[in-house]
């Protein structure tokens, strides 16, 4: 049974799904009909964070130019340039049993590529969601639909996977940022300059 969450809700991931070791994080979206005629390129990323919610190394920033961390416990499917079609537009695989011990949480994010140049924001995006699936069985476990709460934001922390008492949990964050990928990176202690 799929657990549907609202913004701010948290749920056990591994405790309620005994034996769960590998998950697929699927992110999807559509562009609304008032998009201004420009192509949209949304990018999913994962930030592997320490107990201070900061990156300890640049290689713990997983995105289209760095598709995996050092031990391949978090791997991106790469970049879908237009999000066309149905289903997940981008996916991230997480081997929960092999995430390095110094990683306390994994922030799952989406940004709009060149949003400032194209005058785009998440107010022009609809039907956006994140879902967690059991990689072995394909069963959808958790779903969080973002809704239409964003008007000027160009980057969103969609959710966080985090450790708590030896188990993994899921937090539906839904926090928006202006400033795109650069603002997100600064938030997590990575300077893109």
C-alpha positions as YAML, in Angstrom:
chain: A
units: angstrom
residues:
- id: 1
  name: UNK
  ca: [0.00, 0.00, 0.00]
- id: 2
  name: UNK
  ca: [1.33, 3.44, -0.98]
- id: 3
  name: UNK
  ca: [1.67, 6.04, 1.77]
- id: 4
  name: UNK
  ca: [0.73, 9.50, 0.41]
- id: 5
  name: UNK
  ca: [2.26, 12.38, 2.32]
- id: 6
  name: UNK
  ca: [1.64, 16.11, 2.67]
- id: 7
  name: UNK
  ca: [4.33, 18.75, 3.10]
- id: 8
  name: UNK
  ca: [6.17, 18.33, 6.41]
- id: 9
  name: UNK
  ca: [5.07, 14.77, 7.08]
- id: 10
  name: UNK
  ca: [7.58, 12.07, 7.99]
- id: 11
  name: UNK
  ca: [7.29, 8.32, 7.70]
- id: 12
  name: UNK
  ca: [9.42, 5.27, 8.47]
- id: 13
  name: UNK
  ca: [10.93, 3.73, 5.39]
- id: 14
  name: UNK
  ca: [12.96, 0.69, 6.48]
- id: 15
  name: UNK
  ca: [11.20, -0.07, 9.78]
- id: 16
  name: UNK
  ca: [7.81, -0.48, 8.11]
- id: 17
  name: UNK
  ca: [9.34, -2.32, 5.13]
- id: 18
  name: UNK
  ca: [11.56, -5.05, 6.67]
- id: 19
  name: UNK
  ca: [14.27, -6.27, 4.34]
- id: 20
  name: UNK
  ca: [14.20, -3.13, 2.19]
- id: 21
  name: UNK
  ca: [17.75, -2.46, 1.01]
- id: 22
  name: UNK
  ca: [17.60, -0.63, -2.32]
- id: 23
  name: UNK
  ca: [15.12, 2.05, -3.37]
- id: 24
  name: UNK
  ca: [14.40, 3.93, -6.55]
- id: 25
  name: UNK
  ca: [13.51, 7.57, -6.10]
- id: 26
  name: UNK
  ca: [11.35, 8.74, -9.00]
- id: 27
  name: UNK
  ca: [10.70, 12.40, -9.72]
- id: 28
  name: UNK
  ca: [8.18, 13.62, -12.27]
- id: 29
  name: UNK
  ca: [6.60, 16.84, -13.49]
- id: 30
  name: UNK
  ca: [4.67, 18.49, -16.32]
- id: 31
  name: UNK
  ca: [4.90, 22.00, -17.74]
- id: 32
  name: UNK
  ca: [1.66, 23.94, -17.50]
- id: 33
  name: UNK
  ca: [0.04, 25.55, -20.52]
- id: 34
  name: UNK
  ca: [1.21, 29.06, -19.56]
- id: 35
  name: UNK
  ca: [4.91, 28.24, -19.82]
- id: 36
  name: UNK
  ca: [5.87, 31.10, -22.17]
- id: 37
  name: UNK
  ca: [6.91, 28.85, -25.04]
- id: 38
  name: UNK
  ca: [10.46, 28.15, -23.80]
- id: 39
  name: UNK
  ca: [11.83, 24.63, -23.35]
- id: 40
  name: UNK
  ca: [12.02, 23.51, -19.71]
- id: 41
  name: UNK
  ca: [14.90, 21.43, -18.40]
- id: 42
  name: UNK
  ca: [14.38, 20.30, -14.81]
- id: 43
  name: UNK
  ca: [17.21, 18.52, -13.05]
- id: 44
  name: UNK
  ca: [17.01, 16.13, -10.10]
- id: 45
  name: UNK
  ca: [19.95, 15.98, -7.70]
- id: 46
  name: UNK
  ca: [20.90, 14.39, -4.39]
- id: 47
  name: UNK
  ca: [23.04, 16.00, -1.70]
- id: 48
  name: UNK
  ca: [24.61, 13.48, 0.72]
- id: 49
  name: UNK
  ca: [24.86, 15.39, 3.99]
- id: 50
  name: UNK
  ca: [26.58, 15.03, 7.35]
- id: 51
  name: UNK
  ca: [24.95, 15.66, 10.76]
- id: 52
  name: UNK
  ca: [25.26, 19.44, 10.15]
- id: 53
  name: UNK
  ca: [23.29, 19.15, 6.88]
- id: 54
  name: UNK
  ca: [26.43, 19.99, 4.88]
- id: 55
  name: UNK
  ca: [28.40, 18.24, 2.16]
- id: 56
  name: UNK
  ca: [31.73, 16.86, 3.34]
- id: 57
  name: UNK
  ca: [33.08, 16.43, -0.21]
- id: 58
  name: UNK
  ca: [32.06, 17.64, -3.67]
- id: 59
  name: UNK
  ca: [31.65, 14.03, -4.81]
- id: 60
  name: UNK
  ca: [28.64, 13.73, -2.45]
- id: 61
  name: UNK
  ca: [26.69, 16.04, -4.77]
- id: 62
  name: UNK
  ca: [24.95, 13.68, -7.23]
- id: 63
  name: UNK
  ca: [23.58, 15.24, -10.43]
- id: 64
  name: UNK
  ca: [23.85, 14.94, -14.25]
- id: 65
  name: UNK
  ca: [27.62, 15.68, -14.28]
- id: 66
  name: UNK
  ca: [28.43, 13.47, -11.26]
- id: 67
  name: UNK
  ca: [26.08, 10.50, -11.52]
- id: 68
  name: UNK
  ca: [27.32, 8.53, -8.50]
- id: 69
  name: UNK
  ca: [29.05, 8.95, -5.17]
- id: 70
  name: UNK
  ca: [32.39, 7.24, -4.51]
- id: 71
  name: UNK
  ca: [30.99, 3.82, -3.52]
- id: 72
  name: UNK
  ca: [28.02, 3.91, -5.96]
- id: 73
  name: UNK
  ca: [25.44, 3.72, -3.17]
- id: 74
  name: UNK
  ca: [23.62, 6.72, -4.71]
- id: 75
  name: UNK
  ca: [23.33, 6.78, -8.52]
- id: 76
  name: UNK
  ca: [21.45, 9.22, -10.80]
- id: 77
  name: UNK
  ca: [19.77, 8.09, -14.02]
- id: 78
  name: UNK
  ca: [21.09, 11.21, -15.72]
- id: 79
  name: UNK
  ca: [19.38, 14.18, -17.28]
- id: 80
  name: UNK
  ca: [16.00, 14.12, -19.03]
- id: 81
  name: UNK
  ca: [16.26, 17.30, -21.07]
- id: 82
  name: UNK
  ca: [12.53, 17.94, -21.47]
- id: 83
  name: UNK
  ca: [10.57, 15.71, -19.09]
- id: 84
  name: UNK
  ca: [8.43, 14.47, -21.98]
- id: 85
  name: UNK
  ca: [6.24, 11.41, -21.62]
- id: 86
  name: UNK
  ca: [4.52, 9.80, -18.69]
- id: 87
  name: UNK
  ca: [5.98, 8.38, -15.51]
- id: 88
  name: UNK
  ca: [9.19, 9.36, -13.76]
- id: 89
  name: UNK
  ca: [11.27, 11.96, -15.59]
- id: 90
  name: UNK
  ca: [14.45, 11.27, -13.62]
- id: 91
  name: UNK
  ca: [15.38, 8.62, -11.06]
- id: 92
  name: UNK
  ca: [17.98, 8.16, -8.35]
- id: 93
  name: UNK
  ca: [18.87, 4.70, -7.02]
- id: 94
  name: UNK
  ca: [19.87, 4.44, -3.35]
- id: 95
  name: UNK
  ca: [21.44, 1.36, -1.80]
- id: 96
  name: UNK
  ca: [20.45, 2.13, 1.80]
- id: 97
  name: UNK
  ca: [22.73, -0.54, 3.27]
- id: 98
  name: UNK
  ca: [25.85, 0.92, 1.64]
- id: 99
  name: UNK
  ca: [25.39, 4.65, 2.16]
- id: 100
  name: UNK
  ca: [28.61, 5.71, 3.96]
- id: 101
  name: UNK
  ca: [28.31, 5.96, 7.75]
- id: 102
  name: UNK
  ca: [29.22, 9.67, 7.83]
- id: 103
  name: UNK
  ca: [26.12, 10.47, 5.72]
- id: 104
  name: UNK
  ca: [23.23, 11.42, 8.02]
- id: 105
  name: UNK
  ca: [20.70, 12.42, 5.34]
- id: 106
  name: UNK
  ca: [20.16, 12.66, 1.59]
- id: 107
  name: UNK
  ca: [18.42, 15.80, 0.33]
- id: 108
  name: UNK
  ca: [16.49, 15.14, -2.90]
- id: 109
  name: UNK
  ca: [16.15, 18.28, -5.01]
- id: 110
  name: UNK
  ca: [14.88, 19.62, -8.32]
- id: 111
  name: UNK
  ca: [16.09, 22.76, -10.10]
- id: 112
  name: UNK
  ca: [15.19, 24.50, -13.36]
- id: 113
  name: UNK
  ca: [18.23, 24.72, -15.63]
- id: 114
  name: UNK
  ca: [18.88, 28.31, -16.80]
- id: 115
  name: UNK
  ca: [15.69, 29.50, -15.10]
- id: 116
  name: UNK
  ca: [16.91, 33.08, -14.87]
- id: 117
  name: UNK
  ca: [17.83, 33.27, -18.57]
- id: 118
  name: UNK
  ca: [14.53, 31.70, -19.65]
- id: 119
  name: UNK
  ca: [12.39, 33.60, -17.10]
- id: 120
  name: UNK
  ca: [11.06, 30.33, -15.66]
- id: 121
  name: UNK
  ca: [10.01, 29.25, -12.18]
- id: 122
  name: UNK
  ca: [8.14, 26.42, -10.48]
- id: 123
  name: UNK
  ca: [4.88, 28.35, -10.82]
- id: 124
  name: UNK
  ca: [5.05, 27.17, -14.44]
- id: 125
  name: UNK
  ca: [5.37, 23.50, -13.42]
- id: 126
  name: UNK
  ca: [2.50, 21.25, -12.41]
- id: 127
  name: UNK
  ca: [1.83, 17.65, -11.41]
- id: 128
  name: UNK
  ca: [5.25, 17.42, -9.73]
- id: 129
  name: UNK
  ca: [5.87, 14.50, -7.39]
- id: 130
  name: UNK
  ca: [8.44, 12.29, -5.76]
- id: 131
  name: UNK
  ca: [7.90, 8.62, -5.14]
- id: 132
  name: UNK
  ca: [9.91, 5.92, -3.42]
- id: 133
  name: UNK
  ca: [9.82, 2.40, -4.83]
- id: 134
  name: UNK
  ca: [11.27, -0.87, -3.65]
- id: 135
  name: UNK
  ca: [13.97, -1.49, -6.30]
- id: 136
  name: UNK
  ca: [13.70, -5.28, -5.98]
- id: 137
  name: UNK
  ca: [9.91, -5.54, -6.37]
- id: 138
  name: UNK
  ca: [8.96, -2.31, -8.16]
- id: 139
  name: UNK
  ca: [6.34, -1.66, -5.46]
- id: 140
  name: UNK
  ca: [5.61, 2.02, -4.84]
- id: 141
  name: UNK
  ca: [5.98, 2.68, -1.10]
- id: 142
  name: UNK
  ca: [5.74, 6.46, -0.63]
- id: 143
  name: UNK
  ca: [4.40, 9.32, -2.74]
- id: 144
  name: UNK
  ca: [4.51, 13.06, -2.16]
- id: 145
  name: UNK
  ca: [2.71, 15.36, -4.62]
- id: 146
  name: UNK
  ca: [4.16, 18.87, -4.36]
- id: 147
  name: UNK
  ca: [1.07, 20.77, -5.46]
- id: 148
  name: UNK
  ca: [1.12, 24.29, -6.87]
- id: 149
  name: UNK
  ca: [2.63, 26.13, -3.88]
- id: 150
  name: UNK
  ca: [5.60, 27.65, -5.71]
- id: 151
  name: UNK
  ca: [5.39, 30.87, -7.69]
- id: 152
  name: UNK
  ca: [8.89, 32.39, -7.97]
- id: 153
  name: UNK
  ca: [11.13, 29.54, -6.81]
- id: 154
  name: UNK
  ca: [13.68, 28.00, -9.19]
- id: 155
  name: UNK
  ca: [14.92, 25.22, -6.89]
- id: 156
  name: UNK
  ca: [13.13, 22.92, -4.45]
- id: 157
  name: UNK
  ca: [14.28, 20.58, -1.70]
- id: 158
  name: UNK
  ca: [11.59, 18.03, -2.40]
- id: 159
  name: UNK
  ca: [12.34, 15.54, 0.37]
- id: 160
  name: UNK
  ca: [14.99, 14.10, 2.65]
- id: 161
  name: UNK
  ca: [15.92, 10.54, 3.43]
- id: 162
  name: UNK
  ca: [17.51, 10.44, 6.87]
- id: 163
  name: UNK
  ca: [18.79, 8.02, 9.46]
- id: 164
  name: UNK
  ca: [17.10, 7.74, 12.85]
- id: 165
  name: UNK
  ca: [17.96, 5.06, 15.43]
- id: 166
  name: UNK
  ca: [19.50, 2.81, 12.80]
- id: 167
  name: UNK
  ca: [16.54, 3.06, 10.42]
- id: 168
  name: UNK
  ca: [15.88, 5.20, 7.33]
- id: 169
  name: UNK
  ca: [12.98, 7.64, 7.29]
- id: 170
  name: UNK
  ca: [11.44, 9.90, 4.64]
- id: 171
  name: UNK
  ca: [10.54, 13.58, 5.18]
- id: 172
  name: UNK
  ca: [8.35, 15.43, 2.65]
- id: 173
  name: UNK
  ca: [10.13, 18.82, 2.79]
- id: 174
  name: UNK
  ca: [8.79, 20.95, -0.09]
- id: 175
  name: UNK
  ca: [11.08, 23.96, 0.58]
- id: 176
  name: UNK
  ca: [11.58, 26.38, -2.32]
- id: 177
  name: UNK
  ca: [14.56, 28.61, -3.12]
- id: 178
  name: UNK
  ca: [15.18, 31.46, -5.49]
- id: 179
  name: UNK
  ca: [18.59, 31.41, -7.16]
- id: 180
  name: UNK
  ca: [18.41, 27.92, -8.64]
- id: 181
  name: UNK
  ca: [21.14, 25.34, -8.24]
- id: 182
  name: UNK
  ca: [23.64, 27.87, -6.90]
- id: 183
  name: UNK
  ca: [21.35, 28.76, -3.98]
- id: 184
  name: UNK
  ca: [20.87, 25.07, -3.14]
- id: 185
  name: UNK
  ca: [24.59, 24.37, -3.28]
- id: 186
  name: UNK
  ca: [25.36, 27.30, -0.99]
- id: 187
  name: UNK
  ca: [22.71, 26.06, 1.44]
- id: 188
  name: UNK
  ca: [24.53, 22.71, 1.65]
- id: 189
  name: UNK
  ca: [28.04, 24.22, 1.89]
- id: 190
  name: UNK
  ca: [29.20, 23.84, -1.72]
- id: 191
  name: UNK
  ca: [30.57, 26.87, -3.58]
- id: 192
  name: UNK
  ca: [30.10, 26.62, -7.36]
- id: 193
  name: UNK
  ca: [32.56, 29.44, -8.12]
...
